[in-house]
Amino acid sequence: MEPPMNNPQKIEGSPIIRWSVSFFCIVLISIALNVLGFDLFYNDEAIKLRRLTGYVVILLIGLLSLGAIWRISIAARLLAGLFGIFGIFYLIDEWVVSSEPILFAKRYASASNPLNAVLYFFLIAVPCLLYASGFKTLLEKYLVPGCLIFFLYAAGAFTYAIAKIFNLSGWQYALVFLPLILLILWLIVQSIWVFYRDRKRGWRIGFVEYGTRTYEERVGKKWVSILLRCESDFREPPLIMHFPGLEDWKQFPTWTEERHALIMERIMDSLNAKEHTFIDADTLREIKRAPKADGVR
């Protein structure tokens, strides 16, 4: 695998997809405009407000989606913000408003469930709000718990479907959910173990975005870190990690002084050999891992 260039070309995307989505957006805009004009003749103010609000949102989604697919960044951010704001309103409508739903509207679905509002908020609204607000680092860190929430929900829905199909009840119903409960408990225990392991040894390997790694140490009561430059091709491992050169070390915080060899050794021992290749920034040559004795990690 050839290492990717320092300034890779931006992926343009498929023209077929771009024009197909553009056509869909134009159709959406046309429908919204047509229905908006028709709904202006309603006499019932509550129905008019509800419908006008709905179709204005559809119109905005069509316009912003059209801008986003043609790489207008402000349109993409506004579109994400729109989905995020809807998630907040959806959550409020399901959990707070008990007498009169927001904007005189009925529930969003006849079989609506407050859990659906929570799920939409965490899986869609939160990432959209982070993207719209420009919190790129937080968004990248949220992807892991977001995917975990989706996985657990999907596993729970699949398990529930099995219980319904076989019409299980009582201890049989609980038994079907036992593997999912054990999985959740294992994830909790694993997370606690990693947390206390890192606190005890005082260092850890982290990341701030895809393909980028950090080496972090606990100094006092807070974590401090240095950024390790990486090059990656998401289609094929390994990740090429550049260890700092002599000049790079001079730019790092004082806590790294006289600890270069120890930091490099910890990084190489922690990361999988098949997925990571280490390059010396000064010589541009690959750094070979030292062979380990049997039974030594």
Backbone hydrogen bonds, N-H to C=O, Kabsch-Sander energy under -0.5 kcal/mol:
donor,donor_aa,acceptor,acceptor_aa,energy
18,R,14,S,-2.3
19,W,15,P,-2.8
20,S,16,I,-2.3
21,V,17,I,-2.8
22,S,18,R,-2.0
23,F,19,W,-2.3
24,F,20,S,-2.1
25,C,21,V,-2.4
26,I,22,S,-2.3
27,V,23,F,-2.3
28,L,24,F,-2.4
29,I,25,C,-2.5
30,S,26,I,-2.5
31,I,27,V,-2.5
32,A,28,L,-2.3
33,L,29,I,-2.4
34,N,30,S,-2.3
35,V,31,I,-2.7
36,L,32,A,-2.3
37,G,33,L,-1.9
38,F,34,N,-1.5
39,D,35,V,-2.7
40,L,36,L,-0.9
41,F,38,F,-1.4
42,Y,39,D,-1.6
45,E,43,N,-0.7
48,K,44,D,-2.6
49,L,45,E,-2.7
50,R,46,A,-2.3
51,R,47,I,-2.8
52,L,48,K,-3.0
53,T,49,L,-2.4
54,G,50,R,-2.2
55,Y,51,R,-2.7
56,V,52,L,-2.2
57,V,53,T,-2.0
58,I,54,G,-2.0
59,L,55,Y,-2.3
60,L,56,V,-2.5
61,I,57,V,-2.7
62,G,58,I,-2.4
63,L,59,L,-2.5
64,L,60,L,-3.1
65,S,61,I,-2.5
66,L,62,G,-1.9
67,G,63,L,-1.9
68,A,64,L,-2.8
69,I,65,S,-2.5
70,W,66,L,-0.8
71,R,68,A,-1.9
72,I,67,G,-2.2
73,S,71,R,-0.9
75,A,72,I,-0.6
76,A,72,I,-1.8
77,R,73,S,-2.3
78,L,74,I,-2.3
79,L,75,A,-2.4
80,A,76,A,-2.2
81,G,77,R,-2.6
82,L,78,L,-2.1
83,F,79,L,-1.9
84,G,80,A,-2.2
85,I,81,G,-2.7
86,F,82,L,-2.2
87,G,83,F,-1.8
88,I,84,G,-1.6
89,F,85,I,-2.4
90,Y,86,F,-3.0
91,L,87,G,-2.1
92,I,88,I,-2.4
93,D,89,F,-2.8
94,E,90,Y,-1.8
95,W,91,L,-2.1
96,V,92,I,-2.6
97,V,92,I,-2.2
104,F,101,P,-1.2
105,A,102,I,-1.7
112,S,109,A,-1.8
116,N,113,N,-1.3
117,A,113,N,-1.1
118,V,114,P,-1.8
119,L,115,L,-2.6
120,Y,116,N,-2.7
121,F,117,A,-2.2
122,F,118,V,-2.3
123,L,119,L,-2.6
124,I,120,Y,-2.3
125,A,120,Y,-2.2
126,V,121,F,-2.9
128,C,124,I,-2.2
129,L,125,A,-2.7
130,L,126,V,-2.4
131,Y,127,P,-2.3
132,A,128,C,-2.7
133,S,129,L,-1.9
134,G,130,L,-0.5
134,G,131,Y,-1.0
135,F,130,L,-2.1
136,K,134,G,-1.8
139,L,135,F,-2.3
140,E,136,K,-2.4
141,K,137,T,-2.0
142,Y,138,L,-1.8
143,L,139,L,-1.0
146,G,142,Y,-2.7
147,C,143,L,-2.6
148,L,144,V,-2.1
149,I,145,P,-2.5
150,F,146,G,-2.1
151,F,147,C,-2.5
152,L,148,L,-2.6
153,Y,149,I,-2.4
154,A,150,F,-2.8
155,A,151,F,-2.6
156,G,152,L,-2.4
157,A,153,Y,-2.7
158,F,154,A,-2.4
159,T,155,A,-2.3
160,Y,156,G,-2.5
161,A,157,A,-2.2
162,I,158,F,-1.9
163,A,159,T,-2.1
164,K,160,Y,-2.1
165,I,161,A,-2.6
166,F,162,I,-2.0
167,N,164,K,-0.8
168,L,163,A,-2.6
172,Q,169,S,-1.3
174,A,170,G,-1.8
175,L,171,W,-2.2
176,V,172,Q,-1.7
177,F,173,Y,-1.1
178,L,174,A,-0.6
178,L,175,L,-0.6
181,I,177,F,-2.3
182,L,178,L,-2.6
183,L,179,P,-2.2
184,I,180,L,-2.3
185,L,181,I,-2.4
186,W,182,L,-2.4
187,L,183,L,-2.3
188,I,184,I,-2.2
189,V,185,L,-2.6
190,Q,186,W,-2.8
191,S,187,L,-2.2
192,I,188,I,-2.3
193,W,189,V,-2.6
194,V,190,Q,-2.4
195,F,191,S,-2.2
196,Y,192,I,-2.4
197,R,193,W,-2.4
198,D,194,V,-2.4
199,R,195,F,-1.9
200,K,196,Y,-2.3
201,R,197,R,-2.4
202,G,198,D,-1.9
203,W,198,D,-0.6
204,R,216,E,-2.1
206,G,204,R,-0.5
206,G,214,T,-2.4
208,V,212,T,-0.5
209,E,212,T,-0.6
212,T,209,E,-2.0
213,R,228,L,-1.0
214,T,206,G,-2.7
215,Y,226,I,-2.1
216,E,204,R,-2.7
216,E,214,T,-0.5
217,E,224,V,-2.6
218,R,202,G,-2.3
219,V,217,E,-0.8
219,V,222,K,-2.2
220,G,218,R,-0.6
221,K,219,V,-0.6
222,K,219,V,-1.4
224,V,217,E,-3.0
226,I,215,Y,-2.0
228,L,213,R,-2.6
229,R,227,L,-0.6
231,E,240,I,-2.8
233,D,236,E,-0.5
234,F,232,S,-0.5
236,E,233,D,-2.2
239,L,275,E,-3.7
240,I,231,E,-2.6
241,M,239,L,-0.7
241,M,277,T,-3.4
242,H,229,R,-3.1
243,F,241,M,-0.7
243,F,279,I,-2.9
249,W,245,G,-2.3
250,K,246,L,-1.0
251,Q,247,E,-0.7
251,Q,248,D,-1.1
252,F,248,D,-0.6
252,F,249,W,-0.9
256,T,253,P,-1.5
257,E,254,T,-1.7
259,R,256,T,-1.8
263,I,259,R,-2.5
264,M,260,H,-2.4
265,E,261,A,-2.3
266,R,262,L,-2.3
267,I,263,I,-2.2
268,M,264,M,-2.4
269,D,265,E,-2.1
270,S,266,R,-1.5
271,L,267,I,-1.6
275,E,272,N,-0.6
276,H,272,N,-1.0
277,T,239,L,-2.9
279,I,241,M,-2.9
280,D,285,R,-2.8
281,A,243,F,-1.4
284,L,280,D,-2.7
287,I,278,F,-2.8
288,K,286,E,-0.6
296,V,293,A,-2.0
